[in-house]
Amino acid sequence: IPIAPVPDNIRALPYLEADEGVMIAQVEFRSAAATGGLRTGDIVLGINGKRVDETTIFAAVKQAPRNKAFSVWYLRNGGWHETWVKIEK
Protein backbone atom coordinates (compact mmCIF):
# COMPACT_ATOMS: atom_id res chain seq x y z
CA ILE A 1 0.00 0.00 0.00
CA PRO A 2 1.40 3.41 -0.85
CA ILE A 3 1.60 5.64 2.23
CA ALA A 4 1.97 9.35 2.87
CA PRO A 5 2.78 11.51 5.90
CA VAL A 6 -0.08 12.34 8.24
CA PRO A 7 -1.41 15.85 7.44
CA ASP A 8 -0.56 18.53 10.02
CA ASN A 9 -4.21 19.15 10.96
CA ILE A 10 -4.59 15.48 11.96
CA ARG A 11 -1.15 15.31 13.52
CA ALA A 12 -2.25 18.11 15.88
CA LEU A 13 -5.00 15.97 17.47
CA PRO A 14 -4.29 15.78 21.21
CA TYR A 15 -4.62 11.99 21.44
CA LEU A 16 -1.97 11.19 18.82
CA GLU A 17 1.61 10.60 19.87
CA ALA A 18 4.43 12.45 18.11
CA ASP A 19 5.02 11.03 14.61
CA GLU A 20 2.33 8.38 15.12
CA GLY A 21 0.53 6.86 12.15
CA VAL A 22 0.67 6.92 8.37
CA MET A 23 -1.89 7.97 5.82
CA ILE A 24 -2.97 5.47 3.19
CA ALA A 25 -2.31 7.16 -0.16
CA GLN A 26 -4.06 4.53 -2.28
CA VAL A 27 -5.99 1.29 -1.76
CA GLU A 28 -6.05 -1.07 -4.70
CA PHE A 29 -9.28 -2.82 -5.65
CA ARG A 30 -9.49 -6.36 -4.19
CA SER A 31 -6.34 -5.90 -2.10
CA ALA A 32 -6.13 -7.13 1.49
CA ALA A 33 -6.58 -3.53 2.66
CA ALA A 34 -9.70 -3.06 0.51
CA THR A 35 -11.15 -6.35 1.70
CA GLY A 36 -10.54 -5.18 5.28
CA GLY A 37 -12.52 -1.99 4.57
CA LEU A 38 -9.57 0.41 4.57
CA ARG A 39 -9.83 3.44 2.27
CA THR A 40 -7.56 6.02 0.74
CA GLY A 41 -7.05 8.76 3.34
CA ASP A 42 -7.40 6.51 6.40
CA ILE A 43 -4.69 7.04 9.02
CA VAL A 44 -3.24 3.71 10.17
CA LEU A 45 -2.20 3.95 13.83
CA GLY A 46 -1.50 0.36 14.83
CA ILE A 47 -1.07 -3.17 13.58
CA ASN A 48 -1.67 -6.16 15.83
CA GLY A 49 -1.71 -3.98 18.93
CA LYS A 50 1.52 -2.11 18.14
CA ARG A 51 1.47 1.56 17.21
CA VAL A 52 3.13 2.36 13.89
CA ASP A 53 4.71 5.31 12.11
CA GLU A 54 6.39 5.87 8.74
CA THR A 55 9.51 3.99 9.86
CA THR A 56 7.81 0.94 11.40
CA ILE A 57 4.69 0.22 9.36
CA PHE A 58 6.35 -1.96 6.72
CA ALA A 59 8.11 -4.09 9.35
CA ALA A 60 4.81 -4.50 11.22
CA VAL A 61 3.02 -5.64 8.06
CA LYS A 62 5.87 -7.98 7.20
CA GLN A 63 5.67 -9.55 10.69
CA ALA A 64 1.89 -9.95 10.53
CA PRO A 65 0.74 -13.53 10.01
CA ARG A 66 -0.09 -14.76 6.52
CA ASN A 67 -3.41 -16.46 5.83
CA LYS A 68 -4.67 -15.32 9.24
CA ALA A 69 -6.47 -12.07 10.02
CA PHE A 70 -4.67 -9.41 12.08
CA SER A 71 -5.98 -6.17 13.55
CA VAL A 72 -5.45 -2.72 12.09
CA TRP A 73 -6.33 0.41 14.09
CA TYR A 74 -7.07 3.50 12.04
CA LEU A 75 -8.61 6.96 12.07
CA ARG A 76 -11.35 7.94 9.65
CA ASN A 77 -13.35 11.17 9.89
CA GLY A 78 -11.93 11.84 13.36
CA GLY A 79 -13.06 8.48 14.75
CA TRP A 80 -10.90 5.59 15.93
CA HIS A 81 -11.75 2.26 14.23
CA GLU A 82 -10.49 -1.30 14.10
CA THR A 83 -10.66 -3.77 11.23
CA TRP A 84 -9.19 -7.15 10.45
CA VAL A 85 -6.97 -7.71 7.42
CA LYS A 86 -5.82 -11.02 5.97
CA ILE A 87 -2.83 -11.27 3.63
CA GLU A 88 -3.03 -14.44 1.61
CA LYS A 89 0.47 -15.41 0.52
C-alpha angles and dihedrals in degrees: 000000000000111000136197135193117277110262115252094244090059093039088059093063108122096230096057120093120230111286092358121155139006131240119237106236096189138001116204120223112263093007122138089257092052092047088052090054097251117148139197107276096030114133111227110212104169145010122204092347096311121111115236139202136179092287099047107034097087093049090049092052091046090053093048114106120264120232090012127090119250130188125259121191115204145163122237124171091349094305128114114234140175129211136170122240128192122199110201109205 
